[in-house]
Amino acid sequence: MVNLVLWEMIGALPTDPAQRMKLQMQMLLWVKDDIAKGVHSAWGMSPGGDHGYALTDLEGDKLFASLARFGAYVKFTVKPMISIDEAIAVMNQIQAQMSK
């Protein structure tokens, strides 16, 4: 199952511009590494840099482990998604039950 991960920066970043830039770059490199490893099939950031999304097949403890390192700086909302084929199958089941 694919999970939509919505993320939003929280106000815990350092106020010193050099430290802030260093931390932001480190987090971006973590994400780039995760993308290269196939952890995320898509990732995006708003032009303002304060929120974005990722798509991942990870679930449960593996998903938690991949997000936990960002926990002090980023708030996550994880939403499970189903494919179009899964949605059609569910609708077909509902229609079949309604026809009885």
N, C-alpha and C positions, 0 to 999 in steps of 0.2 A: 504494500500500500504506500502511496506517495503521501508525504506530509508537507503541507505548506507551512513554512516557518516565517512568521512576521517578526521583525526585530525593530527595536527602537532604542536609541542611545539614551542613557539616563545621566543625570548630572554628576557622576562620580569621576569624570576625567580630570587629570591634573590641570591647574590653572596656568602653570608655566608653559608658554607656547612651545618651547623646545621639547619638554617632557611630553606634552600632549601629542605633538607630531610623532614622536618616537613610539608612543603607545598605539596611536592610530595605525601607524605603518606596521607595527608588529601584528596587530589584529588582522589587518588586510592580508599580510603574508600568511597567517594561519589559514584564512579563508582560501587563499589561492592554493595553498598546499592541499586543503581538503578537496577542492575542485579537481586538482590533478589526480588525487587518489580515488575520485568517483564518489565522494561522500555527498556532494551536492550535484544535481543535474542542471541546476540553474541558480544564479545568485544575482541580485541587483541591489543598487543603492540609489536613493533619491539624490538629485543634484545638490540638495542641501546637506547631504551626508549624515542626517540624523535618523533615518529609518530606511528599511528595505525589506527584502524577502529572500528566501532560499527554498528550493525544492529538494527533498531528500527521501530516500527509501529507508533510512534508519528509523528504528522504533525503540521504545522502552529505554533500557539502560544504555544502549549504544548511542541513542540520540541525546540522552542526558549528558553522557560523557563528552560528546562533541560540542555541546553548548556550554557546559559548566565553566570552562576556562574564561568565558566572556561575562560570566554572571555578575561581577561587580560593576560592569560598565554598560551592559546591554540587557534590556527586558525582552523576553521572548514570548510569543503566543504561537502554539503549535496546533494546526488544524488538519486532521486527517482528510484526505481527498479520495474520491473513487473515480475510476476511469469512465469514459462514455459507455463502454461495453458493460461495465458493472451497473451503471445507472439504468441502462436499457433492460438488463436482465432483471433487476429489481422491479421495474415498472411492468414487465411482462408477468412476473409472479403476482403482483398486485392485481393486474387485470384478470389473470386466471382465477384468482381467489374470488374476485367480484362477480365472475361469470357463473359461479357455482350456485 
